[in-house]
Amino acid sequence: QVQLVESGGGLEHPGGSLRLSCVASGTTLSIYGMGWVRQAPGKQRELVAMVTVDGTKYGDSVQDRAIISMDNVKKMVTLQMNSLRPDDTAMYYCNLKPQGISVTYWGQGTQVTVSS
């Protein structure tokens, strides 16, 4: 069974930085991509960043403030975000898309709160 375990969330101050990590286990599938989406209370889930074999993609709200990287061997994805704003407050979910099959695996989420 595929499991994704996120780490690195918590309380951050505006203007600060955060680093989220997610490690996948329980699979020998090759990875097409891994990434992060977030959902704030009362809002729709939105893309934060995704890294795939084809490249990277960032959500408009984090463009130029985020860097995503993936270690395919360790099955780990890392998100670095800078210049945090209160509207970055959300639950951040890691996801994994294997190659060759139409399924997406999700982590349980890690809360990020940006507040002074």
C-alpha positions in Angstrom: 0.0 0.0 0.0 1.4 3.4 -1.0 1.9 5.8 1.8 2.9 9.4 1.6 4.2 11.0 4.8 4.5 14.8 4.9 6.6 16.8 7.3 7.7 20.4 7.9 4.4 22.3 8.5 3.7 24.5 11.4 3.4 28.2 12.4 5.5 30.6 10.3 5.8 34.4 10.3 5.0 36.6 7.3 8.0 37.0 5.2 9.5 33.8 6.5 10.3 30.5 4.8 9.2 27.0 5.0 10.4 23.7 3.8 8.0 20.8 3.3 9.0 17.2 2.6 7.1 14.2 1.5 8.4 10.6 1.3 6.6 7.8 -0.4 6.8 4.2 0.7 5.1 0.9 -0.2 5.6 1.2 -3.9 8.0 0.0 -6.5 6.3 1.9 -9.3 8.3 4.4 -11.3 7.2 7.9 -10.6 5.8 10.2 -13.2 5.6 13.1 -10.8 5.1 14.4 -7.3 3.8 17.6 -6.0 1.9 19.7 -3.6 -1.6 21.2 -3.5 -3.2 23.2 -0.7 -6.6 23.9 0.6 -7.6 26.8 2.8 -10.8 26.8 4.8 -13.7 27.7 2.5 -11.6 27.6 -0.6 -11.0 25.2 -3.4 -7.9 23.0 -3.5 -5.2 24.7 -5.6 -1.9 23.6 -7.1 1.2 24.8 -5.3 3.8 23.0 -7.3 4.4 19.9 -9.3 7.5 18.2 -10.6 7.3 15.5 -13.2 9.5 13.8 -15.7 8.4 16.6 -18.1 9.4 19.5 -15.9 8.0 21.7 -13.1 4.8 23.7 -12.7 3.9 26.3 -10.1 0.6 27.7 -9.1 0.1 31.4 -9.9 -0.1 32.3 -6.2 3.4 30.9 -5.4 5.2 31.7 -8.7 8.7 33.1 -8.0 8.4 32.2 -4.3 8.6 28.4 -4.4 11.1 25.8 -5.5 10.1 22.2 -5.8 12.5 19.3 -6.2 12.2 15.5 -6.4 14.5 12.6 -5.6 13.2 9.8 -7.7 15.4 7.2 -5.9 14.3 8.2 -2.4 10.7 8.9 -3.7 10.8 12.2 -1.9 9.6 15.6 -2.9 10.6 18.8 -1.2 9.0 22.3 -1.4 10.8 25.4 -0.4 8.6 28.5 -0.1 9.9 32.0 0.7 8.3 35.4 1.4 5.4 33.7 3.2 2.1 35.5 3.4 -0.9 35.0 5.6 -2.9 33.8 2.5 -0.4 30.9 2.3 -2.2 29.5 5.3 -3.7 26.1 4.3 -3.5 22.4 4.6 -0.8 21.2 2.3 -1.1 17.8 0.6 1.5 15.8 -1.1 0.6 13.7 -4.1 2.3 11.1 -6.3 1.5 10.1 -9.8 3.0 6.8 -10.9 4.1 6.2 -14.5 1.8 4.1 -16.6 -1.3 4.1 -14.5 -4.0 6.6 -13.9 -4.0 7.0 -10.2 -2.9 9.7 -7.8 -1.8 8.9 -4.2 -2.3 11.5 -1.5 -0.8 12.2 1.9 -2.8 13.1 5.0 -1.7 16.7 4.8 0.3 19.1 6.9 -1.0 22.3 8.2 0.9 25.6 7.5 -0.2 28.7 9.3 1.4 32.1 8.5 0.6 34.6 11.1 2.4 37.3 13.1 
